[in-house]
Amino acid sequence: MSNRDGSAVASGQEFLDSLVKQVTNPVRWDLCMAQMLQDEVTDIIEVTPAGTLVGLAKRAMRGVPFTAINAPEDLEKFGA
């Protein structure tokens, strides 16, 4: 999923193009959350040092379980 507009990214080239545009344009996390709700996403895992997106999503996507992985030891809760 592109953070720029919430659209699906299906190929490596699309990913690279999307990443370049994401760096030079605003990230639209609101569109990403709307797309995830439309796609009926059942869980969200954020790999980050801060967990900012999980905090935003908890307010906008009530009822969807969220997990922030902040450090390697957090992977233990997933049995990894």
C-alpha positions in Angstrom: 0.0 0.0 0.0 1.3 3.4 -0.9 1.4 5.9 2.0 1.0 8.6 -0.6 -2.6 7.8 -1.5 -3.6 4.4 -0.1 -3.5 2.6 -3.4 -2.3 -1.0 -3.8 1.2 -1.5 -5.0 1.6 -4.7 -7.0 5.1 -4.6 -8.5 8.6 -3.7 -7.6 8.6 -0.8 -10.0 5.3 0.5 -8.6 6.8 0.3 -5.2 9.9 2.3 -6.2 7.8 5.0 -8.0 5.5 5.2 -5.0 8.4 5.6 -2.6 9.9 8.4 -4.6 6.5 10.2 -4.7 6.0 9.6 -1.0 9.3 11.4 -0.2 8.4 14.4 -2.4 4.6 14.6 -1.6 2.5 14.6 1.6 1.8 11.2 3.2 -2.0 10.6 3.2 -2.4 8.2 6.1 -6.1 9.2 6.1 -6.5 7.7 2.6 -4.6 4.6 3.7 -6.9 4.0 6.7 -10.0 4.5 4.5 -8.7 2.0 2.0 -7.9 -0.5 4.8 -11.4 -0.1 6.1 -12.8 -0.6 2.6 -10.6 -3.7 2.2 -11.9 -5.0 5.6 -8.4 -5.4 7.1 -8.5 -7.5 10.2 -5.2 -6.6 11.9 -2.6 -3.9 11.6 1.1 -4.3 12.6 3.3 -1.2 12.6 7.1 -1.7 12.7 8.4 1.6 14.1 10.3 3.1 17.0 7.3 5.3 18.0 3.9 3.8 17.0 2.5 7.0 15.8 0.4 5.5 13.0 -1.1 2.9 15.4 -2.2 5.8 17.6 -3.9 7.6 14.7 -5.5 4.4 13.5 -6.9 3.4 16.9 -9.1 6.6 16.8 -10.1 6.3 13.2 -10.5 2.5 12.8 -12.3 1.4 15.9 -12.6 -2.4 16.3 -9.4 -3.3 14.3 -6.7 -4.8 16.5 -3.3 -2.9 16.3 0.2 -3.7 17.4 3.3 -1.6 17.3 6.6 -3.4 17.1 9.1 -1.0 18.6 12.1 -3.3 19.2 13.3 -6.8 18.2 12.1 -8.2 21.5 8.6 -7.2 20.6 8.6 -10.0 18.0 8.5 -12.6 20.8 4.8 -11.9 21.3 4.3 -13.1 17.8 6.3 -16.3 18.3 9.0 -15.1 15.9 
